[in-house]
Amino acid sequence: MDITEFDHHTPIEGTTLFDGKMAMKGYALNKMCYSFNAADARQAFLDDPEGYMTRFGLNDAQKQACRDKNVLAMIAAGGNIYYLAKFAGIFKLGVQDVGAQQTGMSVEAFKQKLVDQGK
């Protein structure tokens, strides 16, 4: 298929499209996650997660997703994976942990799937 034929509005099954609407929806969540570039911000979140989320104006769905450490729910709430990686890092969640969440697999099963695909 020629790139000019690509319809960027065609949804990909199982994928949340991060577009302008989602960027607006997730602004507070992404702004909070961006703040985690600073060590003192990460510590402030760990010290008082509820207060920190309120300070940034997260809505109830975003707060619950953060409480649950559920990256897929954060994406559905407007989170951008690049900013959410900063959140995941606070809890020592790596790319494989996030990948396991995204596929609905255990971390061990996801790691094995990666190994098997590399053979």
Residue frames as qw, qx, qy, qz and C-alpha x, y, z in Angstrom:
[[0.000, 0.890, 0.455, 0.000, 0.00, 0.00, 0.00],
 [0.360, 0.511, -0.019, 0.781, 1.26, 3.46, -0.92],
 [0.272, -0.264, -0.522, 0.764, 1.71, 5.76, 2.09],
 [0.205, -0.017, -0.106, -0.973, -0.61, 8.30, 0.47],
 [0.557, -0.267, -0.633, -0.467, -3.38, 5.68, 0.66],
 [0.368, -0.174, -0.772, 0.488, -3.03, 5.28, 4.42],
 [0.364, -0.696, -0.295, -0.544, -6.10, 6.46, 6.30],
 [0.245, 0.244, -0.643, 0.683, -4.77, 7.66, 9.64],
 [0.511, -0.218, 0.250, -0.793, -8.31, 7.63, 11.05],
 [0.821, -0.037, -0.509, -0.254, -8.79, 3.88, 10.63],
 [0.578, -0.625, 0.425, -0.309, -8.67, 2.37, 14.11],
 [0.443, 0.331, -0.831, 0.067, -6.32, -0.49, 14.84],
 [0.786, -0.413, -0.383, -0.256, -8.12, -3.18, 16.84],
 [0.793, -0.423, -0.300, 0.320, -7.10, -3.12, 20.50],
 [0.483, 0.078, -0.074, 0.869, -5.28, 0.19, 20.17],
 [0.077, -0.870, -0.363, 0.323, -6.19, 3.49, 21.76],
 [0.495, 0.577, 0.171, 0.626, -5.39, 6.25, 19.30],
 [0.362, -0.599, -0.216, 0.681, -3.59, 9.15, 20.96],
 [0.285, 0.579, 0.392, 0.656, -4.93, 12.12, 19.03],
 [0.010, 0.396, -0.116, 0.911, -5.84, 15.70, 19.88],
 [0.657, -0.498, -0.225, -0.520, -8.99, 14.64, 21.71],
 [0.870, -0.288, -0.341, 0.208, -7.06, 12.17, 23.87],
 [0.471, 0.226, -0.272, 0.808, -4.33, 14.73, 24.48],
 [0.284, -0.499, 0.033, -0.818, -6.93, 17.12, 25.87],
 [0.827, -0.408, -0.280, -0.268, -8.53, 14.34, 27.92],
 [0.881, -0.205, -0.251, 0.345, -5.18, 13.28, 29.41],
 [0.251, 0.773, -0.191, 0.551, -3.58, 16.69, 29.86],
 [0.498, -0.734, 0.290, -0.360, -3.60, 16.64, 33.68],
 [0.958, -0.200, 0.193, 0.067, -2.36, 13.04, 33.86],
 [0.779, 0.425, -0.011, 0.462, 0.42, 13.65, 31.36],
 [0.036, 0.829, -0.225, 0.510, 1.43, 16.89, 33.05],
 [0.713, -0.612, 0.286, -0.190, 1.68, 15.07, 36.37],
 [0.957, 0.008, 0.165, 0.238, 3.76, 12.27, 34.82],
 [0.528, 0.685, -0.109, 0.489, 6.05, 14.80, 33.16],
 [0.308, -0.848, 0.260, -0.343, 6.71, 16.30, 36.59],
 [0.921, -0.341, 0.177, 0.059, 8.32, 12.98, 37.56],
 [0.666, 0.580, -0.218, 0.414, 11.44, 14.04, 35.68],
 [0.036, -0.674, 0.442, -0.590, 12.39, 15.65, 39.00],
 [0.455, -0.019, -0.838, 0.300, 13.38, 13.41, 41.90],
 [0.106, 0.054, 0.538, -0.834, 11.64, 15.65, 44.43],
 [0.614, 0.056, -0.170, -0.769, 8.38, 15.32, 42.46],
 [0.660, 0.021, -0.740, -0.129, 8.66, 11.53, 42.47],
 [0.275, -0.052, -0.765, 0.580, 9.19, 11.59, 46.22],
 [0.325, 0.038, 0.235, -0.915, 6.29, 14.02, 46.74],
 [0.699, 0.005, -0.442, -0.563, 4.02, 11.62, 44.86],
 [0.594, -0.022, -0.788, 0.159, 5.18, 8.65, 46.92],
 [0.090, -0.011, -0.603, 0.792, 4.69, 10.63, 50.14],
 [0.354, 0.415, 0.492, -0.679, 1.13, 11.71, 49.30],
 [0.205, 0.153, 0.789, 0.559, -0.25, 10.20, 46.09],
 [0.063, 0.735, 0.675, 0.001, -3.79, 11.47, 46.63],
 [0.122, -0.843, -0.090, 0.517, -2.66, 15.02, 47.33],
 [0.254, -0.368, 0.553, 0.703, -0.29, 14.97, 44.38],
 [0.188, 0.362, 0.808, 0.426, -2.96, 13.72, 41.98],
 [0.010, -0.844, -0.507, 0.172, -5.40, 16.33, 43.28],
 [0.241, -0.673, 0.149, 0.683, -2.78, 19.05, 42.87],
 [0.134, -0.178, 0.663, 0.715, -2.59, 18.24, 39.16],
 [0.537, 0.257, 0.057, -0.801, -6.35, 18.00, 38.75],
 [0.124, 0.062, -0.952, -0.274, -6.67, 14.34, 37.79],
 [0.678, -0.175, -0.160, -0.696, -10.23, 13.11, 37.35],
 [0.767, -0.304, 0.451, -0.339, -11.58, 10.05, 39.19],
 [0.957, 0.290, 0.013, -0.006, -10.79, 7.59, 36.37],
 [0.487, 0.676, -0.427, 0.351, -7.21, 8.85, 36.13],
 [0.335, -0.605, 0.562, -0.454, -6.75, 8.67, 39.90],
 [0.904, -0.126, 0.328, -0.244, -8.08, 5.12, 40.06],
 [0.855, 0.471, -0.171, 0.133, -5.85, 4.02, 37.19],
 [0.209, 0.691, -0.534, 0.440, -2.86, 5.46, 39.06],
 [0.611, -0.450, 0.493, -0.425, -3.89, 3.80, 42.32],
 [0.957, 0.085, 0.246, -0.127, -4.17, 0.50, 40.47],
 [0.265, -0.566, 0.631, 0.459, -0.90, 1.09, 38.57],
 [0.654, 0.403, 0.638, 0.053, -2.91, 0.10, 35.50],
 [0.188, -0.343, 0.410, 0.824, -1.16, 1.49, 32.44],
 [0.072, 0.348, 0.785, 0.507, -3.94, 0.41, 30.05],
 [0.123, -0.802, -0.570, 0.129, -6.51, 2.31, 32.12],
 [0.245, -0.657, 0.046, 0.712, -4.19, 5.33, 32.13],
 [0.167, -0.034, 0.628, 0.759, -3.97, 5.18, 28.34],
 [0.038, -0.589, -0.762, -0.267, -7.76, 4.95, 28.13],
 [0.232, -0.834, -0.365, 0.343, -7.90, 8.01, 30.42],
 [0.319, 0.945, -0.007, 0.066, -5.78, 10.00, 27.96],
 [0.552, -0.675, 0.397, 0.288, -2.30, 9.03, 29.09],
 [0.601, 0.706, -0.369, -0.063, 0.56, 9.09, 26.61],
 [0.966, -0.122, -0.136, 0.182, 2.86, 6.09, 26.98],
 [0.544, 0.458, -0.275, 0.646, 5.98, 8.29, 26.89],
 [0.246, -0.589, 0.294, -0.711, 4.80, 10.22, 29.94],
 [0.882, -0.350, -0.018, -0.315, 3.36, 7.13, 31.62],
 [0.821, 0.206, -0.405, 0.347, 6.79, 5.51, 31.48],
 [0.093, 0.501, -0.442, 0.739, 7.87, 8.08, 34.06],
 [0.696, -0.386, 0.171, -0.581, 5.02, 6.96, 36.33],
 [0.971, 0.006, -0.233, -0.047, 5.86, 3.28, 35.81],
 [0.560, 0.437, -0.489, 0.507, 9.47, 3.96, 36.76],
 [0.334, -0.567, 0.380, -0.650, 8.48, 5.17, 40.21],
 [0.852, -0.231, 0.300, -0.361, 7.18, 1.69, 40.96],
 [0.272, -0.456, 0.815, 0.230, 10.07, -0.09, 39.23],
 [0.764, 0.415, 0.469, -0.155, 7.80, -1.29, 36.44],
 [0.264, -0.374, 0.605, 0.651, 9.80, -2.00, 33.32],
 [0.423, 0.299, -0.454, -0.725, 8.83, -2.26, 29.68],
 [0.310, -0.030, -0.939, -0.148, 8.11, -5.97, 30.11],
 [0.061, 0.344, 0.744, -0.569, 5.71, -5.24, 32.99],
 [0.364, 0.456, 0.039, -0.811, 3.84, -2.75, 30.82],
 [0.376, 0.239, -0.731, -0.517, 3.90, -5.14, 27.84],
 [0.114, -0.164, -0.968, 0.152, 2.40, -7.88, 30.01],
 [0.234, 0.454, 0.494, -0.703, -0.41, -5.52, 31.04],
 [0.374, 0.438, -0.285, -0.766, -1.05, -4.57, 27.43],
 [0.431, 0.161, -0.808, -0.368, -1.31, -8.19, 26.31],
 [0.787, -0.332, 0.029, -0.520, -3.18, -9.47, 29.37],
 [0.847, 0.117, -0.490, 0.172, -0.38, -11.91, 30.13],
 [0.696, -0.676, 0.009, 0.243, 1.66, -12.52, 33.25],
 [0.016, 0.883, -0.431, -0.185, 5.11, -10.95, 33.18],
 [0.513, -0.327, 0.775, 0.171, 6.69, -14.40, 33.05],
 [0.655, 0.450, 0.603, 0.074, 4.50, -15.46, 30.09],
 [0.348, 0.931, 0.004, -0.110, 5.23, -12.19, 28.30],
 [0.204, -0.742, 0.603, 0.210, 8.98, -12.62, 28.79],
 [0.601, -0.037, 0.783, 0.159, 8.76, -16.18, 27.45],
 [0.585, 0.716, 0.380, -0.040, 6.81, -14.94, 24.44],
 [0.151, 0.927, -0.298, -0.169, 9.64, -12.48, 23.70],
 [0.393, -0.483, 0.761, 0.180, 12.24, -15.23, 24.03],
 [0.653, 0.274, 0.704, 0.058, 10.23, -17.55, 21.77],
 [0.490, 0.849, 0.174, -0.092, 9.84, -14.86, 19.12],
 [0.023, -0.863, 0.468, 0.189, 13.56, -14.26, 19.14],
 [0.666, -0.207, 0.699, 0.160, 14.35, -17.86, 18.18]]
